[in-house]
């Protein structure tokens, strides 16, 4: 019996000492490097969009609405022949507002003036060379203003992947060089965040002053759209 107890005591000592040795092993955590990089590309836009506002006023609400419908119909009829509706061009009403207008007197009282109807038409076209003609046609039909003119790449996804890869490759190179300077090596990726967005977008504001201009046609230059990919990455180093 004593021999058995002695053997068990030895086994316990052996196991305990080995467990103690395992616990003393320390795994040093890896540090990480944060890197920001970008990649960009200038692209000729393939789509243009613009907003036309028709504003009319009248003593009563129905007259204001009817007058607005008449003006809006004239604007739409002047624009449709210039659009390829059967393809991807489009024209639609985006917003319609009817509101009473008051004048505030010096004594603080409000005096009713009229009802104002505001209709906003949104136009999108793939024919960028036709934008000037669209604006001129609308102005000739007495639109109140032209706003939100924008030239852009409708399908940015076809460029997004390649730009993201380029920006990420730059980030990896920077991380490697930084780690090497610190006598370390890149061991993996902790996190990556990629965003792709247009860097610039033309959005001029045009009023019906164009109608009284000495020029027959408004001049619109759409230039290029700059797409940019931005990468924020964190790399493990050791």
N, C-alpha and C positions, 0 to 999 in steps of 0.2 A: 504494500500500500504506500509506504514511504517512497519507494522507487517511482511509482506512478505519479505521485504528487511532485516529486523532484523533476521528472520529465516534463510534466505540464507547466511547471514554473519556468523551465528553460524555454519551452515553446512560446509561452506568453512573453518572456523577455525578448525573444527573437522577433516575434511579430510586432511588438510595441516599438522596438528600436527601428525596425524597417519602416513602420508607419511614420515615425518621427522624422526619419530621413526624407521621406516623400513630401512631407509638409514644409520642410525647409527650402524646397526648390521654388524659386521666385521667377515668374515670367514677366519680363519687363514690357510694359505697354508701349505700343508704337505711337509716335507723334504724327502730326499731319501738317501739310502745307496747303494754304488756300491760294488759288490762282484764278484770276479773271482774264479772259481773253475774248477778242472779237474777230469776226470775219465779215466782210461786206462785199456787195456787188451792185453795180448800177445797171438798171434794167429799163428798157423802154416800156412805159405803161401800155396796157392793152384795153383799158376801160376808163370811161369818163362818166361822171354823174354830176347833176346840177339841180338846184331847187329854184322854181319860179313861183313867186307869190303874187296872187291877184287879190287886191283889196278894194272893196266898194262900200259906199255909205249911202244911206237913204233915211228919210224921216221915220219910216216904219220898217219893221223887221222883214216882212215879206218882200218889199221892194228891194231891200238890200240884198236879200238872197237871190231874187230873180235877176237882178243886175249882175251879181257875181257869177251866176250860172251862164249868163250870156257872154261875159268876158272870158270866162274859163273855157267855154266851148270854142270861142274864136282862137284862143291860144293853142288848145289841143289840136284843132284842125289845121293850124299853121305848122305845128311841129310834126305831126304824124307822117306827112310825105317825106320828111327828112330822116326818118327812123326806119330801121329794118326790123319791124315788129315780128315778122315771120321767122326771124333768126333769134338773136339774143337781146336786141334792144327792147326797152320797155318805157312806158309812161303811165303814171298812176297818181291818184290823189293821196297825199300823205297826211294831210291835216285840214280840217275845216272848223272855223270858229265864227260864231255869231255873238256879238256882244254890244250892249248899250254903251254909249259914250256920253260922259258927263263933263261939264265945265265947272270948276270950283271957283266960286265967287270970293271976293275979298272978305265978306262977312262969314265965310265958312260954309255957306249953303252950296249945294250942287244943283246945277241946271242941266236938264237933259238936252243933248245936242242932236244925236242921231243914233242909228244902228249901223254898225260896221261888220261886214262879212269878210272873212279872210280865208282864202283857199290856197293851199300849198301843193304844187305839182312837182313830182320827182321824176326826173328823166335819166335813163342810163343808156349809154351807147358804146358800141365797139369801134365806131368810126370816129376816131379822134380828130381827123381833119374837118369833121362836120360840126364841131362844137361851136365855132364862131357863127356859123349859119343858124344854128339852133338859138343862140342868144339873140342874134339880130332879129330873127323871126318873132321871138317872144316879145322883145322890146317894141317892135312895131305894132303889136297888139295890146300895148299899154299895160304890161305887167308892172307891178309896183316895184319889185326888185328881183335881182338874180343873186343867189347866194349859195355857199357851200360847193362851189365848183371844185371838183377833185379828180385827179388823175391817179390811177393806181393799177397794180397787177392783181387781177381778180383771183387767180389761182397761185398763191404764194408757196403752196406746199411743194411744187415741183422744184423750187430753189432752196427751200428750208432745210431739207436733209443734207444736201451737199455743204451748205454754209455752216450748219451745225457741226459736221464732221471736221471741217477745216478749222473752226474755232477750238474744238476739243483737241485736235492734234497740236495746235499751238500751245494749249494749256499743258499738255503732257510734256512737251519739250521744255517749257519754262519750269515746270515742277522738277523734271529730271536735272536740269542745270542747277537749280537752287539746292536740291538735295545733295548733288555732287560737291557743291561748294562747302556744304556743311559736313562733308565726309559721310554722307548717308545715301541710301538708295530708295527709290520709290517702290513700295511693296503692294500697292493696290489703291483702289478708289473708295473713298469714304462716302462722298455724295457728289452729285452733278445736277446742275439746274441750267437748262437751255431755254432761251427765248429768242424768237425771230420776229422782227417788226420792221415796218418801213421807217427810214430815218427822216425822210422829208416828203411832203405832199402839198402840192400847190392848191391853195384854197382862197382865191381872190374874191372880193365882194364887188358886185357890179350893180349899178342902179340904172334907171331909165334915162339918165343923162346921156347915155350912148346915142339915144335917138336924135338929140340935138347936136351931136358931134359932127364935125366937118367930114369925118371919115365915113365911108359907106359901110365898111365892115369892121367889126371889132377884131382886134388881133390877139389871139390866144396862143401862147407857146407852152407846150406841156412838158418839154425836157425829158428828164429821166427820173425814175424812182430808185432810191438807194435802199436796198434791203440789208439789214444788219443782223447777224447772229451773235448773241452774247452768252458766254459760258462762265458760270461760277462753279468751280470744281474744288474739291478737297481730296488730296492724295495722302495715303498713309506712307510714312517714311520711317526707316530704321537703319 
